[in-house]
Amino acid sequence: MKESNKVVLAYSGGLDTSVILKWLLNQGYEVIAYIADVGQAGNFQKAKRKALKAGASKVYVEDLKRELVTDYIFPIFKANALYEGRYLLGTSAARPLIAKRQIEIAAKEKAAWVAHGATGKGNDQVRFELAYYALNPKIKVIAPWKTESFLKQFKGRTDLINYAQANGIEISNTHKKPYSEDDNLLHISHEAGILEDPGHECAEDIYSKTVSPEKAPNKATRVKIQFKDGVPVKVTNLNTGRSETEPLRLFNLLNDLGSRNGVGRVDMVENRFIGIKSRGVYETPGGTILYAAHKDIEGIAMDREVMRLRDMFSPKFAELVYNGFWFSPEMNFLMAAINESQKAIDGSVTLKLYKGNVMALSRESASSLYDKNLSSMDVEGGFNQKDSEGFIKIHATRLMAHSAIMNRHGGN
């Protein structure tokens, strides 16, 4: 049987993927363009018309926003996952979902190939391709920016523009921002270009999802987030009374509140999976609020030893998401452990948003492990304070033994 020449291309409508679409056609492939709507700004119908005009045989425009929130963003925040202690995994969260739907479309269309426009220096190539192979080990991948014939033809942006003009590809604007961006529901990232100098201060006009903290309202916004098994189920703006319970609307409300209060900016140098350091400027308004609230509700509702174990897992969980191992046996193992840790992480947290800051004010939980009588300094409660004497002496035993040995050896 003759192998299918169909390829499903992850398509954005920008210069790179528009050129790649035409290049694939010229290589003899039938191209099916796939546009994933994960909350980024853009005119998807215009991009669809552009792909069809360029020669795509079919265009899929897939609304993945709700699935992104429920199946990717919420699990990441249940794990309190931060990459290198700072990055809330905005780009990383969307890539496995985009790849999953691409593989599903390839199966539906009986396409033997999938293609993406990620560069050979970044993380996205790894995230896409690991997901492709995990979901369909027989799939064939075309990565033009790692293909010798493509690299010989296109040395840079000027070559792309010239090719587009020569092939009748619409270019709405040949002026490129002096940096690169990735936008979705969880965040927007700014990197490369003028930001490649880590000593160069990020200009205010680069930020687009958050108001400058200095220009945020002078009045604090109070928000209440209700959780069930570690997942947010209701968000209320206490200033206005507006509440949302549907996952996508709930998360959009958090984004709006964070954006208006200058919440969620991070400027950092991180380690890419392939071994290159890069600088990223991130805006994650809703995610930053959710992270703070989830950490706080766990404080009252999670067992101490479970929390210690879960906290050991969180950095590894973040690393797996960042490096593209969402669909892996180790992720399945960690996800099961995280989900177990979230049973009965129920209740609500009230927070104050003010000029870039997120501050927890109060929390309550029906599954609270907090006992006011036990912890009170004013009430005797159900705790015999005399028991603390033996507790301390037991823990002091090894300290005293160590001190005696050190004294015998002159303190060296």
TIRO-442024 format. One record per residue: x, y, z of N, C-alpha, C in turn. Coordinates in pm, whole numbers, plus 50000, padded with zeros to 5 digits. Each point is the difference from the previous one (the first is absolute). Layout:
<pts>
XYZXYZXYZ
...
</pts>
This chain:
<pts>
500844988150000499165011950000500885012550000
499665009549916500785012249991499815008350125
501105005050054499945008050122499305013249973
499185004250094499295012749989501005011549993
499715009849915500855012049994499365011450077
498984996850082499335010250080500855003750121
500065012950028500695004750119499085010050072
499884998550131499235009450081500995009950061
499875012449959500925010550043499385008450111
500715001250112499605009450105500235014049946
498925007249976500045012449922499485011750082
500735011149996499575011950074499525011249909
500414999549873499685010949909501085010649994
501044998350083501115009349996500944997149885
501065007749990500934998849888500614986149991
500534995050111500714987249998499134988649951
498834998050065499184988549962499335001949865
499805012549960499465002449866501004995949893
501265003350023501054995849907500164984950003
499974994250120500134985450012498894992949926
498785005350008498874994049929500294999349850
500415011249942500305000349856501204991349967
501005000050086501204991849978499634985149998
499144995850091499554986150003499254996349872
499165009149955499294997649875500984998149885
501025008349997501014999149894500864987550011
499994993850120500714987350018499144988049962
498755002849960499134989249955499024994850102
499875006850113499074995650103498635006449981
498974992950044498675005950016499945005350143
499765012950015500095006250131498625002750059
499794994950120498805003050078500445009350113
499515012250000500405009750102499144998250125
500635001550113499334998150129500315012050089
498965007250037500145011850086499414996650136
500815000750104499554997050136499695013050073
498775001750041499615011650078500164996750148
501105004850059500254997850142499935013250077
499285009549942499795012850068500885011349953
500784997749896500875010549949499185010249920
500535012149991499375010249917500184996349854
499015003149917500144997049857498664998149933
500005002149869498804998149919500114986449932
499354989950057500174986349952499344997749865
498895006749975499364998449870500835006249890
500645011150029500905006249903501184990749972
500534993950105501124990649983499554987949919
498764995650021499474988749924499925003449852
499475011749969499895004249860501385001149936
500955004950077501375001549950500614986449968
499784990150086500544986549977499394993749877
498685001649983499334994349883500505006749871
500195013150007500495007349884501414995549963
500804996750103501394995849976500084985949943
498894992250011500014986749941499674988550093
499685003050126499624989250092498734993349949
499954986750008498824992749953498855000950099
500345002450124498995000950106500615007650117
499155006850077500485007250117499114996750120
500614995550108499304997850126500285011750093
498955005850055500135010050107499374994050124
500834996650096499554992650118500015008750125
498845001350064499905007450125500364990750115
501195002150056500524991250105500065006950136
499395011450012500195008350120499504993150128
498784994649996499474994050122500814987750040
500384991949901500814988250029501365003950056
500545011049950501285004750053499885003150149
498915006550038499795003650141499794987650087
499094991349960499624988850087501014988750004
500644997149885500854988149992501495002850007
500395012849996501425003250001500345010750104
499315011449995500315010750097499674995750142
498784995250023499634996250136500894988950057
500334989449925500924989950055501375005750036
500515009349920501305006050030499955007650131
498895007150024499905007850124499664991250120
499374988649978499834990450109501354995250051
500994999549911501344995650037500885011350053
499485012550000500815011750037501315000249920
499904997449871501194998349917500585013449955
501245002350034500765011749956501314995049941
500315003749877501284996149943501095009350050
501034994150057501125007250061499525010450100
498904996450068499505008150111499305012849962
499835002849867499435013049963499014999449883
500224991149905499225000249877498754991250012
498835006049974498734993050016499584992049877
500944997149912499844989949895498925003449897
499885012849967498965004349908500074993749862
501145001249932500144994049868499954984850010
500674994750099500104985550018498644993450018
499075006950065498704994150029499194997349874
500145008749900499164998949880500554990249897
501294997849997500604992049893499504985649992
499894992750112499514986249986498574999349948
499175009550037498625000249950499975002849850
500805009849956500075003149856500474987749923
501034993450050500544988149933498994988649999
499284998250111499024989250008498925001549894
499475012149987498965002149900500554998649858
501245003849980500634998549868500104985349961
500384991650094500094985649974498614994249973
498995004850072498634995449978499525003649859
500335012149955499625004249865500734991749896
501294997250025500774991749907499374986249986
499534994350111499354986949996498695000849922
499245010550025498725001849931500205001649849
501045007249961500275002849859500874989449934
500414990150081500904989449949501295006149944
500525009850074501255006549962501164993050067
501044997349922501184993250055500965009750066
499805013049975500965010150043499345011050084
500775005650092499645012550067501205009349989
499755012950008501085009949987499775011550097
501085006250042499935011750087501075010049958
499885012250050500945010549962500965004050109
500174991650103500905003450110501454999249955
500835008550058501425000449965500754988650066
501244997849953500844989550054500785004150123
499785012150050500705004650119499115000750124
498704998749979499085002350110499434987550062
499085002250095499364988950071498824994149925
499325008249918498754995549940500184988249905
501114999749928500264988649913499974987050079
500575000250119500054988150085498594996650050
499285010150045498664997850055499074994149895
500025005949880499144995049893500374985649962
501274997849975500404987249943499924988650101
500315002650127499834989550101498534996250012
499135010049994498564997150007499554992149878
500465004149881499634992849878500344985150012
501244997350035500474986250003499354991950113
499715006750112499344992950110498584996049964
499325008649923498604997649965499854991249875
500995000649911499984991549880501434996849960
500524988850048501414996649973500324998749851
498984998449917500244998349856499945013249922
499685010750067499865012749930501355004749946
499975007249888501225005649943499945015150015
501125005850037500055014150036500855007849901
499465011249953500775009349919500235012550083
501265002950027500405011950075500895008449909
499435009049920500785007349899501255006850054
499925005850121501155007250052501134990750045
499804986849981501084990350021500234991849873
499435004749888500134993149872501015007349913
501024992949953501125006349931499575008149878
499104994449919499605007249879499275013050034
499214999950106499305012150042500995010450052
500954995450081500985009250058500915006349893
500284992549894500805005649891499245010849926
498694998249991499185009549926499665012450082
499864998250131499565011150085501035002550111
500775010549982501035003650098499445008750111
498925006849971499425009050099498695006049953
499555010350069498695005949975499905006149860
501095005949953499965006149867499694989749893
500624988250010499734989349904498544995550008
499454999650120498604996150016499075010149932
500285012750022499185010649940500104999649847
501214998449950500184999549854499254988049940
500054988650068499304988049953498495002350001
499525006250107498575002650011499535009149886
500765010349974499635009349894500054993349863
501004991549980500144993149871498904989749977
499434994850110499004989549988498575004850030
499825013050005498675005650021499414997450136
500874998450102499534997750136499725013550066
498825001550056499635012550065500905002650121
500535012150005500775004350116499365012950048
499324999350114499285011850047500945011050044
501154996150054500945010150049501394993750003
500925005449927501354994449997500865005250115
499475009850075500745004950116499794990550116
501064994750053499924990550111500365007050129
499264996750106500395005150131501414995250028
500805008450065501404996050026500124989850113
499034991150010500024989250097498924990049957
499994988250062499064989549964498984998150112
498764996149964498964998350100499274986749981
499534994550111499074988749996498855003550092
498794999049949498825004550072499004988750014
499454998250120498884990950021499245004250124
499024992250040499175003650115500795002050128
501044992050019500755000450126500975011650006
500625003349887501015010650008500305005749862
500905009850000500695004049878501485001050035
500844994949911501455000750021500605009749899
501075006650042500765008949914501464995850012
500644997249888501404995750003500685002849867
501304997649997500835001749880500105014849962
500655002549887500145013849952500685008950101
499385011550025500605009850092500084994950143
499284989150032500024994550135501104989850020
500774997249895501064990150013501155004950088
500085012950023500985005550095499354999950137
500444991150090499354999350132500185012550083
500945008549960500225012650070499135011349948
499244997249894499125010249940498664999850070
499605011150058498725000550071498844998949902
499054991650032498824998249916499165012750004
499795006049884499245012549992498534997550032
499355010050055498614998650041499084996949882
500345005249881499104997949885500044985649946
500904991850053500034985949959498864992350068
499695003850123498944993050073498645002849936
499194989549990498715001549934498824994050075
500234991050095498904993750074499795006150138
500925008150047499895005750135500315014849998
499255007450079500295014250018501235001250090
500765010549982501145002350087499525000850145
500684993450094499575000850140499885014450050
500885008749951499925014150043498715006749955
499434995049889498785006149947498754992050034
500164989650078498854992050043499145008350096
498754996050020499105007850087500575002150140
499665011450059500455003050135499164993050105
498884994349957499144992450090500214985149974
500184992450106500234985749987498744992749952
500224989149927498924991249958500034987550086
498864996750056499914987750080499304989349919
500574988050001499474988849923499944987750088
498944992249983499834987650076500004988349903
500834990050027500104988249915499614987850081
499044992649948499544987850067500574987849929
500484990150078500644988149946499234987450038
500064990149910499514986650027501034990149949
500584991950088501074990749964501145007049927
500345011950047501145007449945499725007649873
498774999449949499645006649875499105011950030
500255011649941499115011550023498634997549937
498955002050078498644997649950499165012750002
500505010550065499265012650001500975011550030
499875010649925500785012250024499035011650012
500185008250105499135011550022500845012550019
499685010249921500575013350021499185006450111
500575001050120499275005050115499725014949990
500725007149914499745014349982498715002449923
499704991049905498845002149914498914989650020
500354988650060499044989350017499934990249885
500755002549893499974991049885500634986650036
499324989049965500504986650024499984991849872
500944990749989500044990749887500304986150054
499324990049942500234986150039500434991249884
499645003749876500424992249883501515001749984
500764989149980501485000850005500625010849912
499595001049874500615009949911499645014250043
498755002350033499595013450044500665003650133
500134990150085500665002050130501455004549979
500704993149911501405003349979500155013549928
499085002949908500035013049934499795011450100
499154997650100499795010250103501295002250079
500694989250035501275001450071501015007749916
500044997149870500905007449911499675014849999
498725003149993499585014149997500385007250129
499764993550113500335006250128501505001950016
500774989849960501455001250009500555010549907
499475000549879500475009549900499825014350047
498815003050052499705013750041500785004350124
500494990350076500745003350122501524998049986
500474998249878501444998949976500634987550058
499234989150007500474987650063500594990649895
501114993450033500464988749922501195002249910
500785010650020501175002449917501234992950057
500724993249912501264993550038501025002249888
501205004450035501115001949906501144991350051
500394989849923500984990450051500874994349890
501134994550039500844992049912499834985550042
499654991549904499694986150031500874990749917
499944987350034500754989849928499084992149908
500185001449871499234991949906500434985450012
499114991249957500274985650009501244996149920
500195006449886501114996349913501345005350049
500015007550110501265004250060500375014449980
499155007849937500265014249975499275008350104
500665010050054499325009550088499275010349916
498835004050045499245010249928499305009050100
499735012149955499285009450083498535000349956
499114999250096498585000849971499345010450089
499135007949939499185009550075498564995049988
499384997150113498704993450000498955008550072
498784998949949498845006050066498974988950021
499724996950126499094989050034499045005050107
499075008749964499175006650103499094990650078
499144992549931499084991050070500714988650069
501034994649934500754988850057500705003650129
500515012250009500705004450121499045000750118
498785004649975498985000450106499624985950043
499774991349902499604986350029501084992650078
501265002149962501114993450070500015004050147
499875012950029500035004850139498834994450080
498824999649938498824995250071500104985050028
500474992549902500104985550019501014996550108
501135006850001500994997650105499395002850137
499185010450007499465004050129498954990250051
499114995149913498994990550046500634986850043
501104996449937500704987950043500555001350143
500365012350037500555002150134499054995850109
498715001549977499034996650103499414986149983
500064994649876499284987549973500884988049967
501305001849988500874988949961500864995250117
500094987050016500854993950101501475004049978
500715002050110501395004649992500904990849920
499944987150028500914990749933499624998149853
498705000449969499574999649860500535012349927
499935011550065500505012349939501504999149973
500744994450093501454998849980500334991149880
499264989149987500234991149886499595006849870
498835006250002499535006849879500985011049958
500545007250097500965010649970501304994549940
500314987450030501154993649936499704997049854
498744996949972499614996649864499855012449911
499615011350057499645011749920501095004649903
501265001150043501035004149903500174990249885
499894987050029500114989949894498815000949906
498835002150055498795001849918500195011849905
500495011250054500235011949917501034997349891
501054992750035501044996749903499454991449887
499154990550033499404991549897499125008049906
499215009250054499155008449916500865008949911
500995006350058500875009149926500744992849888
500474987950029500834992749904499194992249896
498674999550016499184993749898499614985750026
500064995550126499684986150031498604998550061
499055007749949498644999050054499444985849982
500234994349882499504986649971501134989950025
500254997250126501104990950036499584991950121
500604988250020499644991950118500335007050131
501095007550003500335007050125498995010950032
499465006649895498975010050024498714993550050
499674988449945498834992850048500124996750149
501204995850038500254996750141499855012350088
500645011049959499945012150081498595005650006
499284999649887498645005249996499104992450097
500184986950005499214991950093500305003950144
501275002250030500385003950136499475013950034
500105009349905499495013550024498504999750023
499284992549917498554999350016499614994150136
500754990150045499744994350132500215010550109
501035008249984500295010350100498925010750007
499215001449894499025010749993498624996250051
499824987550041498724996050055499735007850127
498865006250006499575008050116500745013250013
500685004349893500555013750000498855009049955
499105002250096498765007249976499975012650085
499225009749954499835012150078500185012349916
500175011350065500135012649926501105008750061
500575008149914501065009350040499605013949951
500145009950086499765013849963501355007049987
500205006749888501275006649971499805014849968
501065007550016500015014249963501015002049888
499555006249892500865003449888500285014950004
501295003450001500325014250010501365002949938
499985007249889501215004849934501064989149983
499604989249936500934989249969500134989550107
499385002050113500124990650112498744991650016
500194987650046498894991150033500204995750145
499065003750086500144997450143498804992450052
500244988450060498924992350061499565006750129
498695001850017499455006750118499364990350098
499314990149947499304990450086499704987549921
499724989350073499664987449936499104991850094
499154991749941499134991350078499794987149924
499874989050075499884987049936499224990450089
499044992949939499264989750074500904988250034
501084998349924500954989250026501265005150069
499855011250070501135006350068500634990750103
501335000150005500744992650102500455009350113
499585012349991500375010150100499074998950121
500584999350119499244999250125500395011950086
499085009350014500295012350073500414997350144
499344990450063500344997050140501404994250013
500394991549904501334994150006501095010449979
499775009449909501065009549965499985012650085
498935002150076499865012550074501035001250112
500495012150017500905003050112499205003750125
498695002149982499175004650111499074989350055
499794989449920499104989350042500814987250020
499754992950111500784988050028499764989349895
498774997949962499684990849891500314985450032
499984991549897500224985650017501454996149980
500915008150048501414997449981500715001750134
500684989650048500735000550125501385006049974
500185012350041501255006949970501214993450063
499794992150108501114993050063500624989649906
499194995149903500514990149905501105005849912
500035013049987501005006349916501414998250056
500114998250132501334998350060500674987449946
499284988949999500584987649949500235000749849
499105006449930500135001849854501325007149967
500285010750075501215007749975501254991950036
499954992950112501184992350043500344989049901
498964993549943500254989649900500715005849879
499535011549952500615006249884501375006150031
500245002850129501295005850037501084989550019
499634987250008500964989450028501165000149901
499695000149871501084999549901500805013049998
499375011250033500735012650004501035000150113
499604994650115500934999250114501144990449970
499694988849935501044990349964501005006149903
499495007549902500885006649903500885010350069
499435007650095500765010250070501134993850082
499714988550065501014993350082501174995349915
499694994449882501074995249910500855011649952
499365010949962500735011749951500905005850107
499525000050126500805005450111501234991450025
499844986549986501144991150020501055001949893
499555004549882500945002049888500405014649985
499805007450105500435013949998499165009049911
498794995749973499105008549923500234999749851
500924991449951500284999149857499114989949932
</pts>
